[in-house]
Amino acid sequence: MSHIERVKEVRAIVEPHYNCGQSILVPFCKELGMTEEQAYALGAHLGKGMRHGGTCGALSGALLVLGAMGFSEEEAAAFIQQFQKRRGDTACGVLISGFSDPDSQDRKDFCNDLVLETAAALDQLTAQK
């Protein structure tokens, strides 16, 4: 199963919930040198911008993968810049600020798209290593 297929699969699971960070870390667990359970636990507090509207969990998860795989600070910075260029910001609170109901299907769809987009960019970059 590809990383993207696994991302789609975990985003569809209702219980247990996979936050945006876990939705990146679990499919890339082999690159992290850990099991899916360990990757799930590692990402437990990345959701909702590290639980306070900070850096998007999907971006945080991707940066953990890049670090584990030995990507340089410059490569990580370029990944962050590309994310910001695509989405306009890196902060979860800013990214989802247009949704009056954080539990709405529109907001969930937005985050699902963002996670898939981030996973695809990560998949493309890591395939080069």
C-alpha positions in Angstrom: 0.0 0.0 0.0 1.3 3.4 -0.9 1.8 6.2 1.6 -1.1 8.2 0.0 -3.4 5.2 0.1 -2.6 4.7 3.8 -3.2 8.4 4.5 -6.6 8.1 2.9 -7.3 5.0 4.9 -6.4 6.5 8.3 -8.3 9.7 7.6 -11.4 7.7 7.0 -11.2 5.9 10.4 -13.5 7.5 12.9 -12.5 5.6 16.1 -9.7 5.9 17.0 -9.3 9.4 15.5 -6.1 10.1 13.7 -5.2 13.8 13.9 -3.4 15.5 11.1 0.1 14.7 12.5 -0.8 11.1 13.1 -2.2 10.9 9.6 1.3 11.7 8.3 3.4 9.8 10.8 1.5 6.4 10.7 1.8 5.9 6.9 5.5 6.9 7.1 6.3 4.8 10.2 8.8 2.7 8.4 10.8 5.8 7.5 10.7 6.7 11.2 11.9 3.2 12.2 8.9 2.5 14.3 5.6 0.6 14.4 2.3 2.2 13.5 1.4 2.2 17.2 4.6 4.1 18.1 4.0 6.6 15.3 0.4 7.1 16.5 1.6 7.7 20.0 4.4 10.1 18.8 1.8 12.2 17.0 -0.8 12.3 19.8 -0.3 16.0 20.6 0.3 17.3 17.1 -3.4 17.8 16.3 -5.0 21.2 16.3 -1.7 22.9 15.9 0.0 21.2 18.8 -3.3 21.7 20.7 -3.1 25.5 20.6 -3.5 26.6 17.0 0.3 26.6 16.3 2.1 24.8 13.5 -0.2 22.6 11.4 0.0 19.0 12.6 0.4 17.6 9.1 3.4 19.9 8.6 4.8 19.0 12.0 4.5 15.3 11.2 6.2 15.8 7.8 9.1 17.6 9.5 9.5 14.7 11.9 9.7 12.3 9.0 12.3 14.5 7.2 14.4 14.7 10.3 14.3 11.0 10.8 15.4 10.4 7.2 18.3 12.8 7.5 17.1 15.7 5.4 19.0 18.9 6.0 17.7 22.1 7.7 17.7 23.7 4.2 15.6 21.0 2.8 13.2 21.2 5.7 13.0 25.0 5.3 12.2 24.6 1.6 9.4 22.1 2.5 8.0 24.7 5.0 8.2 27.5 2.4 6.4 25.3 -0.2 3.6 24.5 2.4 3.2 28.2 3.2 3.2 29.1 -0.5 0.4 26.6 -1.2 -1.7 27.3 1.9 -0.8 30.9 2.8 0.3 30.1 6.4 1.6 27.3 8.5 -0.5 27.9 11.7 -3.5 25.6 12.2 -5.4 28.4 13.9 -5.0 30.7 10.8 -5.6 27.9 8.3 -8.9 26.9 9.8 -10.0 30.4 10.9 -12.6 30.7 8.1 -14.7 27.9 9.5 -17.2 29.0 12.1 -17.9 25.5 13.2 -14.6 23.5 13.8 -16.6 20.3 13.7 -18.2 21.0 10.3 -17.8 18.7 7.4 -16.4 21.6 5.4 -13.6 22.0 7.9 -12.9 18.3 8.0 -12.8 18.2 4.2 -10.4 21.1 4.2 -8.0 19.3 6.7 -8.3 16.1 4.8 -7.2 17.8 1.6 -4.4 19.6 3.4 -3.1 16.3 4.9 -3.3 14.5 1.5 -1.5 17.5 -0.2 1.2 17.4 2.5 1.6 13.7 2.3 2.0 13.9 -1.5 4.7 16.5 -1.2 6.5 14.5 1.4 6.2 11.3 -0.6 7.6 13.1 -3.6 10.6 14.5 -1.6 11.3 11.3 0.3 11.3 9.2 -2.9 14.4 11.1 -4.0 16.4 9.9 -1.0 
